[in-house]
Amino acid sequence: MARRFTVHERRAVRDLAGVWEFAFLGDVDPDSIDLGDIDFDAIMAVPGCFDATPDHAGRRGLAAYRLRVPVTRPGRQRLAFDGVHHWCRVHWDGAPIREHAGGFTAFHADVPHAEAGTAVLVVLVDNRIGPRSPLHMEHFDWYHFGGIARGAELHSLPSTWIEGLRVTTDDVHEGRFTVRVDYRSDEPATAPLEIEYDGRVLTAETLRLDTSGRIERTFTVPGARPWSPADPALHTVAVRLGEDDMRERFGLREIGTANGRVTVNGEPLTLLGFNRHESHPQFGHTQPLPLLLNDLQQIRDLGCNFVRGSHYPQDPMFLDLCDEYGVCVWSETIGWQYPVALLQDPDFLAAQRDHLDEMVAAAANHPSIVLWGILNECPSYDPAARPAYESLLGRLKELDPSRPVTYATLNVYDDVCLDLADVVSVNTYPGWYFGGLDEVPRELDRIADHLERTGHGAKPLIISEIGAGAVPGWTDPHNGMWTEQYQSDLLEATARHLLAAPDRYAGLAIWLLADFRTTAHKDMLLKRPRSINDKGILDEYRRPKQAYRTIRALFRDRS
Ligand code: ADA
């Protein structure tokens, strides 16, 4: 996993990023494919999205990637993928070893034993919308790119290895935290354990290990600097267990809610920022480092302290950078207006749950993540959907009781699940999908009044989407819809209204940071000039529109 620090120093890790052999196979059934018959007649970047490249732009179907990998340490091998869209089957020397569905989360594929030499890795990747990838749907408002979109690595594991490492803050003021190490071992074994914090050994002991288990140790480091957006202090924990090791960066901090506000270390913080899609005309869902840095620099330049990762888990490197820059993140599972029938379908829910588990496993140590979210704009107004909300929000609480949970509702007035969320998050488009500019303050008041009247007033309220389309460069003397001026006026009205009442509005995520390609579905295209959702204050190449300057002035002046 591409991170801002070295995760393993003892464990042998090979980065598989580079140019792989490639074949686009088209509309065929993966089960009918004989790997030996594939003609790898092209090459493809990993990480990368094949349907964002000129040769395969917009094509859907099965593709095959191949790489010859040197195995230098015999024994257990682990292939670690950070995200493959939308479905894949991984083969090691011709044998299938793992299937995975859902593109925005990490997974791995293990080979229990490999001899030293060269292994042939083939990954069948399917970017079609269909039953193999139950989380993806055609009518989402974004284009689903396909491919090995995020990083890939080969790990050679020793006979006892660390499976996961979690650090949680117990008391930010006392500097108390717990380190939880999940391990596996081919056989029961005795192994030395060492836990280091910022280069200082906190414990060194010898342990008797079973074939799998969890080691938990709590430490107090008096005077340890807490993490906050104003002072994003980070610490490193390094765990060495036998011949294996793992390190993680974390921040000591507590997130809570009180009196209608989100709190960081007990202090209320108004969350101000944008929704962010991971999409680029040339790279698809792949996020090259300069692009991530660009986004972070513009987010900071705007005076934001908040990003909603719409509508799926964001790139691990983006989260690392948010940790460092002190940007708070709402991390949500993939979702977009799923119909109620899907939310009642046990297979779909099982897939959502697996995906949610993967999101939390990969991202729980990031101090920047202040909120977990699920199911953007799904039918939370329909009692038939409530069990799905109960189950997924409940699962989040079970996996991580330390963070508030939320979901963006499309219809707050009829919502029947608000009691299940710690933070009420409302998507609304006054002045765009309904009413004119004067509707903006009216609707924002109406929402806050409604929540107060219906007994949800004590919960923080985040306006999780609001915005207007603007065709880059478009002006007209009427300042009509799609002009940069209209977008700027609408966002100005929104920001002024919210900034004046921090006790009523705990946060704002403007829709949208940067423009992105939408789905190829006709219903959506007819509402999206250039096939682009253009409610960004940046265009898809990150060039600022007029609203950028407007919001920058308002956000930066707020203190
Ligand atoms: C919804 C949705 C977004 C986007 C937006 C829009 O609120 O959550 O993903 O589709 O509308 O641009 O209309």
Residues whose N, C-alpha, C, O or C-beta is under 5 A from the ligand:
A	BS01	ADA	D141 E377 N427 E465
